[in-house]
Amino acid sequence: MPEVLPTPTSVMDRLDLLLEPFRDTDGLTLTELCRRTGFPRSSAHRMLLQLVRVGWMRRSGTTYHLGPKIVELGALAQAHDRIHSAALRSMYALHRETGLAVHLTVLDNDQVVYLEKVSGAQVTDSTWAGQRRPAEDTVAGLALLARRDGSHPALTGSNGHSIVGGVVHGGECFRHAVAAFAAGDGEIAALSLAGPVEAISEDAVRRLRRAADHLETTSTA
């Protein structure tokens, strides 16, 4: 059962708490939201009605979903994101050259946020754009922590400024190659490749590192 935190008092904190459960599900009922957030039923219902009215939420029967307004704002935030805009062309080039899934990630405190994913049917994993995970739990997060904090004991392997590690998705072993880079304005980001173990070749890692080096040069120029 999800941990229920003390109910916040500020409007923005309450709104954040109400929307957070929609990160990992398509829709929730009022009862499910109350159980996940700890809100009284009347308070949660009142906030949901207001969010439906302004388009941030939509209701289908007894189930609430993220609404068109919040989807629109999320898409605009992604399109206007400086790091995302700079990296997108390199990501598509890497995917075209390697056939692997390509991710763009950044750190938010000690969590990793996936800004973008470029993939195809031949490579499937459990990540998506907008996902947030503890940095310690991902190879990309470890690379970002290493770049931010210095040498990190949990790194599983290295290749220059890149790290390579293995994870399991749905019983299948995947390999991830990650290259962190300075993204300007004091920020760091990482490009990564993901695919079957045999597909992460030395050539693919070199291409990844060149792309990250190019983004670092152009971002910090």
C-alpha contacts under 8 A as a table, 3 or more apart, distances in Angstrom:
res1	aa1	res2	aa2	distance
2	P	36	R	6.19
3	E	36	R	7.37
4	V	35	R	7.77
4	V	36	R	6.10
4	V	37	T	5.73
4	V	38	G	5.83
5	L	37	T	7.07
5	L	38	G	7.12
6	P	38	G	7.40
7	T	14	R	7.25
7	T	37	T	7.53
7	T	38	G	6.50
7	T	39	F	6.64
8	P	13	D	5.83
8	P	14	R	5.59
9	T	13	D	6.97
9	T	14	R	6.60
10	S	13	D	5.32
10	S	14	R	6.17
11	V	14	R	5.20
11	V	15	L	6.15
12	M	15	L	5.01
12	M	16	D	6.06
13	D	16	D	5.04
13	D	17	L	6.17
14	R	17	L	5.12
14	R	18	L	6.19
15	L	18	L	5.10
15	L	19	L	6.27
15	L	47	M	7.99
16	D	19	L	5.32
16	D	20	E	5.99
17	L	20	E	5.33
17	L	21	P	7.64
17	L	37	T	6.49
18	L	21	P	6.89
18	L	33	L	7.26
18	L	37	T	6.49
18	L	44	A	7.70
19	L	22	F	5.77
19	L	23	R	7.80
20	E	23	R	5.83
21	P	24	D	6.43
21	P	25	T	7.14
21	P	33	L	7.48
21	P	36	R	7.16
22	F	25	T	5.19
22	F	26	D	6.48
22	F	27	G	6.85
22	F	28	L	7.63
22	F	65	H	7.69
22	F	66	L	7.35
23	R	131	Q	7.30
25	T	28	L	7.45
26	D	65	H	6.32
26	D	66	L	7.87
27	G	63	T	5.90
27	G	64	Y	5.36
27	G	65	H	4.70
27	G	66	L	7.67
28	L	32	E	5.88
28	L	33	L	6.25
28	L	63	T	5.24
28	L	64	Y	5.35
28	L	65	H	6.86
29	T	32	E	5.15
29	T	33	L	6.21
29	T	62	T	5.73
29	T	63	T	4.41
29	T	64	Y	5.91
30	L	33	L	5.14
30	L	34	C	6.18
30	L	41	R	7.32
30	L	44	A	7.27
30	L	45	H	6.85
30	L	62	T	7.36
30	L	63	T	7.21
30	L	64	Y	7.54
31	T	34	C	5.20
31	T	35	R	6.25
31	T	41	R	7.41
32	E	35	R	5.11
32	E	36	R	6.22
33	L	36	R	5.12
33	L	37	T	5.94
33	L	38	G	7.97
33	L	39	F	7.89
33	L	44	A	7.70
34	C	37	T	5.26
34	C	38	G	5.26
34	C	39	F	5.09
34	C	40	P	6.49
34	C	41	R	6.14
34	C	44	A	6.77
35	R	38	G	5.60
35	R	39	F	7.61
39	F	43	S	6.44
39	F	44	A	5.85
40	P	43	S	5.39
40	P	44	A	6.26
41	R	44	A	5.28
41	R	45	H	6.05
42	S	45	H	5.17
42	S	46	R	6.14
43	S	46	R	5.18
43	S	47	M	6.32
44	A	47	M	5.25
44	A	48	L	6.12
45	H	48	L	5.08
45	H	49	L	6.18
46	R	49	L	5.28
46	R	50	Q	6.47
47	M	50	Q	5.18
47	M	51	L	6.21
48	L	51	L	5.01
48	L	52	V	6.07
48	L	57	M	7.17
49	L	52	V	5.15
49	L	53	R	6.20
50	Q	53	R	5.09
50	Q	54	V	6.56
51	L	54	V	5.37
51	L	55	G	6.14
51	L	56	W	5.06
51	L	57	M	5.30
51	L	58	R	7.99
52	V	55	G	5.08
52	V	56	W	5.87
52	V	57	M	4.51
52	V	58	R	5.24
52	V	59	R	7.14
52	V	67	G	7.35
53	R	56	W	7.77
53	R	57	M	7.90
54	V	57	M	7.77
54	V	69	K	7.71
55	G	58	R	6.71
55	G	67	G	5.40
55	G	68	P	6.03
55	G	69	K	5.06
55	G	70	I	7.27
56	W	66	L	6.20
56	W	67	G	4.53
56	W	68	P	6.47
56	W	69	K	5.09
56	W	70	I	4.95
57	M	64	Y	6.69
57	M	65	H	5.67
57	M	66	L	4.56
57	M	67	G	3.83
57	M	68	P	7.35
57	M	69	K	7.85
57	M	70	I	7.57
58	R	64	Y	5.77
58	R	65	H	5.31
58	R	66	L	6.15
58	R	67	G	4.82
58	R	68	P	7.80
59	R	62	T	6.87
59	R	63	T	5.76
59	R	64	Y	4.55
59	R	65	H	6.24
60	S	63	T	5.28
60	S	64	Y	6.31
60	S	65	H	7.70
66	L	70	I	6.70
66	L	71	V	7.19
67	G	70	I	5.72
67	G	71	V	6.45
68	P	71	V	5.07
68	P	72	E	6.01
69	K	72	E	5.06
69	K	73	L	6.19
70	I	73	L	5.04
70	I	74	G	6.04
71	V	74	G	5.07
71	V	75	A	6.21
72	E	75	A	5.18
72	E	76	L	6.24
73	L	76	L	5.03
73	L	77	A	6.07
74	G	77	A	5.06
74	G	78	Q	6.27
75	A	78	Q	5.15
75	A	79	A	6.16
76	L	79	A	5.00
76	L	80	H	6.05
77	A	80	H	5.22
77	A	81	D	5.97
78	Q	81	D	5.11
78	Q	84	H	6.77
78	Q	115	L	7.48
79	A	84	H	7.30
79	A	85	S	6.64
80	H	84	H	7.91
80	H	85	S	7.09
81	D	84	H	5.33
81	D	85	S	6.11
82	R	85	S	5.30
82	R	86	A	6.23
83	I	86	A	5.20
83	I	87	A	6.15
83	I	183	A	6.73
83	I	189	A	7.85
84	H	87	A	5.30
84	H	88	L	6.00
84	H	104	L	7.62
84	H	115	L	6.70
84	H	116	E	7.27
85	S	88	L	5.66
86	A	89	R	7.27
86	A	215	L	7.21
86	A	219	S	7.88
87	A	90	S	5.42
87	A	91	M	6.18
87	A	104	L	7.67
87	A	215	L	6.86
88	L	91	M	5.07
88	L	92	Y	6.43
89	R	92	Y	5.36
89	R	93	A	6.27
90	S	93	A	5.02
90	S	94	L	6.12
90	S	211	A	6.31
91	M	94	L	5.15
91	M	95	H	6.23
91	M	102	V	6.08
91	M	103	H	7.54
91	M	104	L	7.93
91	M	118	V	6.77
91	M	191	L	7.89
92	Y	95	H	5.08
92	Y	96	R	6.08
92	Y	102	V	7.93
92	Y	118	V	6.65
93	A	96	R	5.08
93	A	97	E	6.11
94	L	97	E	5.13
94	L	98	T	5.94
94	L	99	G	7.72
94	L	100	L	7.77
94	L	102	V	7.07
94	L	207	R	7.26
94	L	208	L	7.09
95	H	98	T	5.35
95	H	99	G	5.01
95	H	100	L	5.45
95	H	101	A	6.31
95	H	102	V	6.17
95	H	118	V	6.84
95	H	119	S	6.94
96	R	99	G	5.65
98	T	204	A	6.35
99	G	119	S	7.96
99	G	120	G	7.80
99	G	122	Q	7.96
100	L	119	S	6.66
100	L	120	G	7.81
100	L	123	V	6.39
100	L	193	L	6.08
100	L	194	A	5.87
100	L	195	G	5.64
100	L	199	A	7.78
101	A	117	K	7.06
101	A	118	V	5.74
101	A	119	S	4.34
101	A	120	G	7.00
101	A	123	V	6.12
101	A	124	T	7.71
101	A	193	L	5.59
101	A	194	A	5.10
101	A	195	G	6.50
102	V	117	K	5.71
102	V	118	V	5.14
102	V	119	S	6.35
102	V	191	L	7.00
102	V	192	S	5.57
102	V	193	L	4.76
102	V	194	A	6.51
103	H	114	Y	6.96
103	H	115	L	7.69
103	H	116	E	5.81
103	H	117	K	4.59
103	H	118	V	6.53
103	H	190	A	7.95
103	H	191	L	5.68
103	H	192	S	5.14
103	H	193	L	6.58
104	L	114	Y	5.93
104	L	115	L	5.52
104	L	116	E	5.23
104	L	117	K	6.54
104	L	189	A	7.15
104	L	190	A	5.77
104	L	191	L	4.87
104	L	192	S	6.68
105	T	112	V	6.45
105	T	113	V	5.47
105	T	114	Y	4.49
105	T	115	L	5.53
105	T	116	E	7.31
105	T	140	A	7.14
105	T	189	A	5.66
105	T	190	A	5.27
105	T	191	L	6.68
106	V	112	V	5.73
106	V	113	V	5.43
106	V	114	Y	6.76
106	V	115	L	7.25
106	V	144	L	7.36
106	V	188	I	6.46
106	V	189	A	4.54
106	V	190	A	6.42
107	L	110	D	6.57
107	L	111	Q	5.73
107	L	112	V	4.67
107	L	113	V	6.19
107	L	135	A	7.61
107	L	141	G	7.30
107	L	144	L	6.73
107	L	145	L	7.95
107	L	188	I	7.32
107	L	189	A	7.13
108	D	111	Q	5.20
108	D	112	V	6.10
108	D	113	V	6.86
110	D	134	P	6.38
110	D	135	A	5.67
110	D	136	E	7.85
110	D	145	L	7.87
111	Q	132	R	6.56
111	Q	133	R	5.55
111	Q	134	P	4.38
111	Q	135	A	4.60
111	Q	136	E	7.92
111	Q	141	G	7.27
112	V	132	R	5.68
112	V	133	R	5.43
112	V	134	P	6.06
112	V	135	A	4.94
112	V	140	A	7.64
112	V	141	G	5.50
113	V	130	G	6.45
113	V	131	Q	5.80
113	V	132	R	4.55
113	V	133	R	6.70
114	Y	117	K	7.40
114	Y	127	T	7.81
114	Y	128	W	6.75
114	Y	129	A	5.09
114	Y	130	G	5.34
114	Y	131	Q	5.39
114	Y	132	R	6.55
115	L	129	A	5.24
115	L	130	G	5.80
115	L	131	Q	7.93
116	E	128	W	7.25
116	E	129	A	4.65
116	E	130	G	7.40
117	K	127	T	7.87
117	K	128	W	6.22
117	K	129	A	5.74
119	S	123	V	6.55
119	S	124	T	7.56
120	G	123	V	5.77
120	G	124	T	7.35
121	A	124	T	6.52
123	V	194	A	7.78
123	V	195	G	5.98
123	V	196	P	7.92
124	T	195	G	7.94
125	D	169	H	6.06
126	S	169	H	6.68
127	T	131	Q	6.74
128	W	131	Q	5.62
133	R	137	D	7.15
133	R	138	T	7.68
134	P	137	D	5.51
134	P	138	T	7.30
134	P	141	G	7.47
135	A	138	T	5.66
135	A	139	V	7.94
135	A	140	A	7.39
135	A	141	G	3.93
135	A	142	L	6.09
135	A	144	L	7.95
135	A	145	L	7.39
136	E	139	V	7.74
136	E	141	G	5.97
136	E	142	L	5.81
137	D	141	G	7.07
137	D	142	L	7.78
138	T	141	G	5.04
138	T	142	L	6.29
139	V	142	L	5.10
139	V	143	A	6.34
139	V	155	L	7.90
139	V	163	I	7.75
139	V	164	V	7.44
139	V	165	G	6.14
139	V	166	G	7.97
139	V	176	H	6.74
139	V	177	A	7.89
139	V	178	V	7.12
140	A	143	A	5.15
140	A	144	L	6.30
140	A	176	H	7.96
140	A	178	V	5.79
140	A	190	A	6.81
140	A	191	L	7.96
140	A	192	S	6.83
141	G	144	L	5.07
141	G	145	L	6.09
142	L	145	L	5.06
142	L	146	A	6.04
142	L	152	H	7.43
142	L	154	A	7.27
142	L	155	L	6.59
143	A	146	A	5.06
143	A	147	R	6.23
143	A	155	L	7.60
143	A	162	S	7.56
143	A	163	I	6.60
143	A	178	V	6.62
143	A	179	A	7.04
143	A	180	A	6.12
143	A	190	A	7.55
144	L	147	R	5.07
144	L	148	R	6.10
144	L	180	A	5.93
144	L	188	I	7.15
144	L	189	A	6.86
144	L	190	A	6.67
145	L	148	R	5.00
145	L	149	D	5.71
145	L	150	G	7.46
145	L	152	H	7.28
146	A	149	D	5.31
146	A	150	G	4.83
146	A	151	S	5.34
146	A	152	H	5.23
147	R	150	G	5.70
147	R	151	S	7.78
147	R	180	A	6.65
147	R	181	F	7.78
147	R	188	I	7.73
148	R	188	I	7.53
149	D	152	H	7.63
152	H	155	L	6.04
155	L	158	S	7.58
155	L	163	I	7.06
155	L	165	G	7.75
156	T	163	I	7.16
156	T	164	V	6.55
156	T	165	G	5.49
157	G	163	I	5.43
157	G	164	V	5.34
157	G	165	G	6.49
158	S	161	H	7.01
158	S	162	S	5.64
158	S	163	I	4.24
158	S	164	V	6.08
159	N	162	S	4.96
159	N	163	I	5.90
159	N	164	V	7.57
160	G	163	I	7.93
161	H	179	A	6.28
161	H	180	A	7.28
161	H	209	R	7.60
162	S	177	A	6.79
162	S	178	V	5.38
162	S	179	A	4.43
162	S	180	A	7.03
162	S	205	V	7.70
162	S	209	R	6.83
163	I	177	A	5.75
163	I	178	V	5.37
163	I	179	A	6.73
164	V	175	R	7.03
164	V	176	H	5.57
164	V	177	A	4.39
164	V	178	V	6.37
165	G	175	R	5.74
165	G	176	H	5.41
165	G	177	A	6.68
166	G	173	C	6.79
166	G	174	F	5.66
166	G	175	R	4.37
166	G	176	H	6.12
166	G	197	V	7.66
167	V	173	C	5.85
167	V	174	F	5.33
167	V	175	R	6.24
167	V	176	H	7.61
168	V	171	G	5.85
168	V	172	E	5.41
168	V	173	C	4.42
168	V	174	F	5.73
169	H	172	E	5.28
169	H	173	C	6.38
169	H	174	F	6.82
173	C	196	P	6.58
173	C	197	V	6.81
174	F	194	A	6.67
174	F	195	G	5.33
174	F	196	P	4.73
174	F	197	V	5.50
175	R	194	A	5.71
175	R	195	G	5.65
175	R	196	P	5.90
175	R	197	V	4.90
175	R	200	I	6.73
176	H	192	S	6.62
176	H	193	L	5.52
176	H	194	A	4.51
176	H	195	G	6.82
176	H	200	I	7.53
177	A	192	S	5.39
177	A	193	L	5.16
177	A	194	A	6.64
177	A	200	I	7.24
177	A	205	V	6.51
177	A	208	L	7.99
178	V	190	A	6.58
178	V	191	L	5.79
178	V	192	S	4.13
178	V	193	L	6.50
178	V	208	L	7.69
179	A	190	A	5.45
179	A	191	L	5.43
179	A	192	S	6.21
179	A	208	L	6.78
179	A	209	R	5.90
179	A	212	A	6.25
180	A	188	I	6.99
180	A	189	A	5.64
180	A	190	A	3.97
180	A	191	L	6.39
180	A	212	A	6.91
181	F	188	I	5.71
181	F	189	A	5.55
181	F	190	A	5.87
181	F	212	A	5.93
181	F	213	D	6.88
181	F	215	L	7.43
181	F	216	E	5.51
182	A	186	G	7.34
182	A	187	E	6.17
182	A	188	I	4.53
182	A	189	A	6.47
182	A	216	E	5.25
182	A	219	S	7.45
182	A	220	T	7.20
183	A	186	G	7.15
183	A	187	E	5.27
183	A	188	I	5.03
183	A	189	A	6.10
183	A	215	L	7.22
183	A	216	E	5.71
183	A	219	S	5.26
183	A	220	T	6.52
184	G	187	E	5.60
184	G	188	I	7.39
184	G	216	E	7.61
184	G	219	S	5.19
184	G	220	T	4.78
185	D	220	T	7.83
190	A	212	A	7.45
191	L	208	L	7.19
191	L	212	A	6.53
192	S	208	L	7.22
193	L	200	I	7.67
193	L	208	L	7.48
194	A	200	I	7.54
195	G	199	A	6.14
195	G	200	I	6.75
196	P	199	A	5.36
196	P	200	I	7.11
197	V	200	I	5.97
198	E	201	S	6.98
200	I	204	A	6.05
200	I	205	V	7.00
201	S	204	A	5.12
201	S	205	V	6.43
202	E	205	V	5.11
202	E	206	R	6.22
203	D	206	R	5.06
203	D	207	R	6.24
204	A	207	R	5.12
204	A	208	L	6.19
205	V	208	L	4.97
205	V	209	R	6.18
206	R	209	R	5.11
206	R	210	R	6.18
207	R	210	R	5.16
207	R	211	A	6.25
208	L	211	A	5.21
208	L	212	A	6.29
209	R	212	A	5.10
209	R	213	D	6.03
210	R	213	D	5.07
210	R	214	H	6.10
211	A	214	H	5.13
211	A	215	L	6.29
212	A	215	L	5.10
212	A	216	E	6.14
213	D	216	E	5.06
213	D	217	T	6.15
214	H	217	T	5.14
214	H	218	T	6.21
215	L	218	T	5.23
215	L	219	S	5.79
216	E	219	S	5.12
216	E	220	T	5.99
217	T	220	T	5.56
217	T	221	A	5.88
218	T	221	A	5.30
